[in-house]
């Protein structure tokens, strides 16, 4: 029987806001570790504004069938609720058992995440194609990193010699779009050309290598419809195939975003709600897609004069969620908040506009904005919010549209109510911009020809214990940012080299774990020595952080490129690389699809929020145990940050120990390294 780990058992209801209750000032009462969020939740209580933090409590107790994943709604005879211990409820009306229902729900969540990421990637690929074909003017978009374009083209097998940049961009964009709709049986190009030969063979043998992203989403929705697949293992394999499509869409999205907007390099900035400066016209860009937000940054610079005429010092663009991470990585734009704090940014009373694109946007931002002057502007035909402005954002007129939105923010600035200002002082310095290229440039100071070897040598020599990727969202089932910070600090103190993306990176940034030189405060002795060596090996524009920001949630493939490079360096497949992942506060379906491909790639993956699979021991066992036998990666499902740290360290230690043993045996007998995990 799987252990019951429901996060709702942590007693949050005890901190529920009662009407008229005296505000409590401690962070635990506010259910956040973020001091700025804590202040603004107090403001919300004083003003009677409801936030997601309140609505989470109002939803308690949540449905046990839903939490266990045994509620089936795939046909109109439902919902069926499966209870293996109750006579008459052991199966759904059609006869589907707990394991079928749980596996189907899980696979459909993976499809949801894959659809989001890959549609984002398709959009970027189409913009690149239209730029290459001259349909979008240079004032809007251009190829900013032709060198990366050539590297990608070479990797996917295109001829680059003597080919003009525009022509190459067109060919690369078409190759990316082919990964969405291929009708033949070749595996997706962005998958096969970025993973190890061992993973290629594994995915082929398990028949989970996708041929086309759109097709794998269609397949899994079909496979999990009423009257289709009842075999949970087959459904899970279908889910993993879809998850590898997620990887494919994410990887090409990161690649082509770098081509269009530039490959990030280290940049100094700041994070937390204190970056909203009341002296300026403040615009928050929120969502995921840099095609819109990068143009808002350009437009804000151009229209600074108009803002000054309106009485402000200029225009201050800040970011929320992953659009924030995209802008922080490339332009050093301030990061105001991760996902849980999006409503709170409006409650500073100094946010004049919130421009949203796609994903992770709570509909409630409009309701909160009604209490203030903030203009909420939706921009995507798939994202309309009742009561919000809607501006149809088209790439051909991107800069003009961005200017229109900035002007709307300037007009909104004139409507501010000084009595509602609740500006925060909380902000931290951040060094972001660690693309894989930037990380390799840093590691290359010690060995320019083999940057990944600098990491693997440090691990084998015991200076550091391995590498960890922190990813994923905020989830109000747990105290905001607490799990991120506790596990991050635990691994850093134990000499783990840490990279982070998405809202996990946001948590680290707001807490000072990305501040220049912060590794000296948070790192164990080995990590401090390692990072000091890197620091001293070359001129550092900014001090090194404790946690290295890799980018938005689509940029998790930068971490995949890192473990693939380490695997190549060690001459092993990924399941032997001392690399772990953690999503301490996973929330979105995208986190489910990412976690699934990370496990299939061979990485032990901690999740601090219980996924809705505890209704089936079989599915739970496949994710936490059988996956290890098949793929080398597996889920560590543990809401307790203290034991999560221990289990992640154990996973790293086991891999390092095994690597040393296998290497010794290979040297002694003159044989190849053992292929097993
Ligand atoms: S924004 S998917 S809450 S990381 Fe990428 Fe954050 Fe998760 Fe959205």
Boltz pocket constraint, residues with backbone or C-beta under 6 A from the ligand:
constraints:
  - pocket:
      binder: B
      contacts: [[A, 287], [A, 288], [A, 321], [A, 322], [A, 339], [A, 359], [A, 360], [A, 471], [A, 472], [A, 473], [A, 474], [A, 501], [A, 502], [A, 503], [A, 504], [A, 552], [A, 553], [A, 587], [A, 588], [A, 590], [A, 591]]
      max_distance: 6.0
